[in-house]
């Protein structure tokens, strides 16, 4: 499943938690890329990630807990 991460609406976003979340839910991503995508997301630019279908439910729950707005692409 492809997700488009749109923005993070948390008052004080936790960069480390967001980066860890992106790393854990995406398929085949390095920690450095996850950190870079977190910075891009917090600058209010959308980020596309690929999530394995088996992790989709827990991934979406985790994104909601971190106040990350997303849209499902496919």
N, C-alpha and C positions, 0 to 999 in steps of 0.2 A: 504494500500500500504506500502511496506517495502522499506526503503531507507538506503543506505550505505553512510554515510558521510565520504568522503575520506580525505579532508584537507581544510584548510582555507588559501587562497592566499593573504589575505589583508596585506598590509604593516604593519599596526598597528591594529591587531584584537581587537575588543571591546568585552572582555570576558562577560561583563554583557549583552550586546545585543545578543550575540550568545546564552548564557544560557537562556535568556528570549524567544528567538525564538524557541529553542529546546523544552522548556516547553510548549509553546503555540501550536506548531504544532503537538506534539506527543500525543498519547492517554494514559492516566493514568500514568503520570510520576510526581514524586515529584520534588520540587525545588532543593533538595540536590543531587538527581540523575542527574538532568539537569546540575548542576554545575560541577559534577564529569565528566560527558560525555564531557563537554566543555573543561576541562583540558586535557582529553585524546585526543580529536580532535586536540587541539593546539600543542600537542606533536607529531603530524603527524601519529597518529594511527587511523585507521578507526573505525567508530562508527555506529552501526545498530540501527535504530529507526522505530517505527510503526506509520504511519500517517493515520488518517481516510480518506477514499476516498472523503468525502465531502470537506475536507480541502486541497486536493492535489495541486490544481492550485495555491492557495495563498501561500502554504508552499514552493513550488518550486521557486516562485518569491522572497520570502523573503530570501531563502538560496542564490540565485544568488546576491541579493543586498548586502549580507554580505560576498561575495566572497568565499562561501563555495562550493567546488566541491563535487558532489554526483553522485551516480548511483542508478537507480531504480532496485530493486531486483525482485519485483512482484507487 
